[in-house]
Amino acid sequence: NMTDIVTNQFKMSGASFVGTDKNGEPFKLRAKTGYQEYDNPDIIFMNSVSGTISRKNGGTKITDNITARSGQYNRTKKTITLHGNVHIDSSNGDKLRTDELVIRL
């Protein structure tokens, strides 16, 4: 598909993104596939997303295990926007199910 080739800067299979949030807590995202667009290089579009995000709540470290159908990682704004069948299972027993979720790193 020529439109796909022209639109996308590059495609990735088995992509993995690792970093820390503003509090120094680690996050790791994996995607079955991902791509960037020439005119939007700060956003990585992801399909079949999974990963973990660590955070502290009242001095207790909590790990959130995340899955979603798709997502967008905005490297400049430091946000992850997840779409479709979003599941978050936390190490403290909390569970979240939604169609869309924005995580600020």
C-alpha positions in Angstrom: 0.0 0.0 0.0 1.8 3.1 -1.3 -0.2 5.5 1.0 1.0 3.5 4.0 4.6 3.6 2.8 4.6 7.3 2.2 2.7 8.1 5.5 4.9 6.1 7.9 8.4 7.0 8.8 9.1 3.5 10.0 7.4 0.4 11.4 8.5 -1.7 14.3 7.6 -5.2 15.3 8.0 -6.3 18.9 8.7 -2.7 20.0 9.6 -2.0 23.6 9.9 1.4 25.3 11.5 1.9 28.7 11.8 5.0 30.8 11.0 6.7 34.0 8.2 9.1 34.9 8.5 12.6 36.5 8.9 10.9 40.0 11.7 8.6 38.8 9.5 5.5 38.8 10.1 3.0 35.9 7.7 2.2 33.1 8.0 -0.4 30.3 5.7 -0.7 27.3 5.6 -3.3 24.6 3.7 -3.4 21.4 3.2 -6.1 18.9 3.6 -3.5 16.2 4.3 0.2 16.2 4.9 3.1 13.7 5.7 6.8 13.5 4.5 9.2 10.9 6.7 11.8 9.1 4.5 14.7 10.0 4.1 13.6 13.7 7.4 12.2 14.9 6.8 12.7 18.6 4.0 10.2 18.7 4.5 6.4 18.5 1.4 4.6 17.5 1.2 1.1 19.0 -1.0 -2.0 18.5 -1.5 -4.8 21.1 0.0 -2.9 24.0 1.1 -4.4 27.3 3.4 -3.2 30.0 4.0 -2.1 33.6 4.1 1.2 35.3 5.3 1.7 38.9 4.1 4.3 41.2 4.0 5.2 44.9 0.8 5.7 46.9 1.3 6.7 50.6 4.9 5.4 50.6 3.8 2.0 49.1 5.2 1.0 45.7 2.5 -0.2 43.4 3.0 -1.9 40.0 0.3 -1.6 37.4 0.1 -4.3 34.7 -1.5 -2.8 31.6 -3.0 -4.2 28.4 -4.9 -2.4 25.6 -5.8 -3.0 22.0 -3.9 0.1 20.9 -2.1 3.2 22.2 -0.2 6.3 21.5 3.0 7.2 23.3 3.7 11.0 23.1 7.4 11.4 23.9 7.1 15.2 24.1 4.1 15.5 26.4 5.1 12.3 28.3 1.7 10.8 28.0 0.4 7.4 27.0 -3.1 7.2 25.6 -4.6 3.7 25.6 -7.6 2.7 23.5 -9.9 -0.4 23.3 -10.3 -3.0 26.0 -8.0 -1.3 28.5 -7.2 -3.4 31.5 -5.1 -2.4 34.5 -4.4 -4.8 37.3 -2.5 -3.3 40.2 -0.3 -5.1 42.7 -2.5 -3.7 45.5 -5.5 -5.6 44.1 -7.2 -2.7 42.3 -8.6 -3.4 38.8 -9.6 -0.9 36.1 -11.5 -1.7 32.9 -12.2 1.1 30.3 -12.3 1.9 26.6 -9.8 4.8 26.9 -7.2 5.9 29.4 -4.6 8.7 29.5 -1.5 8.2 31.7 0.8 11.1 32.5 4.3 10.0 33.0 
